[in-house]
Amino acid sequence: MTQTAAIEAVFARLGADFTGTLQESMGIRYDEVTAERVAGRMPVAGNTRSFGLLHGGASCVFAETLATVGAALHASTGRLGIGVEINATHHRSVRSGDVVGVATAVHLGQTLASYDVVLTDEQDRRICTARVTCILLDRAKTTTAPAVRLEQEAGVAGA
């Protein structure tokens, strides 16, 4: 089985369908997927600000996407990881090529998973460092009003 086929088999096991999603439109592709480490690529083209630099929001989307894939793999069948917190520092700009991302697990618990995410350019220069925390939820509990359900499950006042 090729690496691409193996990654597709992992996503099929999770029931993931990226058709029509933000990650599809941003061109995110995966090189490695495990609960402990997720690596992938995203093109700069199509993810820039009007003056040609990679948009900082695109870096955040890419970082959270990598982390939530790892969290979903950790969560077990019937559960998924949803990003609830992200902190990102943008170190340098990039105008072309691919951004390479690696999310490394820092904590894999029963209700939360946290990842350090490093994004680099094709010359292996760090462009962004992010920390992402994901809550692990039963898939059935995320069908309607996910923000309210997240707050209820997390015990946030006013939910």
N, C-alpha and C positions, 0 to 999 in steps of 0.2 A: 504494500500500500504506500502510495506517495505521501509526502508530508502534507500536501494540500488536501488529499483525500482523507487523511487522518484527522485534520482540523475540521473538515466538513462533517465527519462522523461524530466528532465531539459536539458540534453545534446541533446536529440532528438529534442526538441523544438528549440535549437540553430542550428541544422543541423550539429552537431559535429560528426565526424567519426575518431576515434583514431587508426584505423587499419593501421599498417605499419608506425606509427609515432614514433618519439623519445620517447615521454612519454610512449607509449606502451612498447617499448624495455627496458626502464628503470624501468618498473613495477610500475608506479605511479597510486595510487588508491585514491578515494575521500571518505571522511567521511561526509562532509558538503559543500554545494555550495549555496552561495547567493552573491549578488553584494557587500555586506558589509564585508563578511567573507567567506573564502574558506579554508577548512582544508583537509589534506590528508596525505598519507604515501608513502614512497619509500623504498624498500629494499636496504641495504648496499651491499649485495651480487650482483655481476654483475656491480656495479657502483664504483669500487675501482681502485686505482693506483696499479702498479705492486707489491708494497710492502704491500698491504693489507688494506690500509686506504681509507676511502671514498674520492673520488676525489672531489676537490673543485669545479671543473666545473659541476659535477653532482649536487652539492648543488645549484649552480646558475641556472641550468636548472630547477630543482625542484621549486625554489623560483619564477622564471619567469612564469613557467607553472601555478602555483597556482594564481598568480596575473592576468595573462591574462584570465583565466577562470572567475574571478570576474569582470574584465573589460568588457568581452563579455556579461555577464549577465546585467551589468549596461548599456551597449551601446544601447540596444534595437534591435528589429528584423531587420535583414538585415545588421547589423553592427557588427564589431568585434573589439577586443582589441589586439594590437600588441605591444610587449615590445620594447621600444626605448632606455631605460636606466636602468642599474642595477648597484648597489653598494653593495658589500657583504664583511662582515668581518667574518673570520673563527676563532672561539674561541677555539675549541677543536677538537680532532680527534675522529673517531668512526670506529670500525672494524667489527661489526656484528649487526644483528637485523634490525629494521626499523628506518628510520628517520621520525619524525612527523613534519609536517609543517602547519603553520597557517598564512594566508595572511589577514591582516586587512586593510580596506580602510582608507586612510588618506584624499584623495580628490577624489570626483566623479563629474567631470565637463562634459561639452558637447564635448570637444575635447581631454581631457586628464583624466586619472585616475591613482592615485598613491597609492601604498600599502606598508605597513611595513610587512615584512615576518620574522617570527621567526621559525627556525628549531631546534628541540631538539632530543636527543636520547631517548631510551625507559625508561630511568631513569629521564626524564624531565630536563636533563642538556642541556643548550643552546650550540649548536655547530656552529650556523651561524645566523647572523642577516643581512637581506638584505632590500634594498629599491628598488622598481621597479616602473617605470613610463611607462604607456601604452598610445599609441595614439589610438583614436577611429575612425575607418574608415568604409566607406560603403563597404560591402563585394564585390560588383561589381568592385570596383576600385583597388582590390588587386590581379587581375588575372595574370598580367605580370609585370615584373620588379618592384617588391614591394619596393625595396630600393629607386629607382628613384621616384616612386609615393609618398612615404613617405616624401622624401625631397621636392618635389613639393608642397605637401599639407601643409607641415610645413613652407614653404617659405625659405628654405635653399638656400643660394647663390650657383650658379653653377649647380643647378638641371635642 
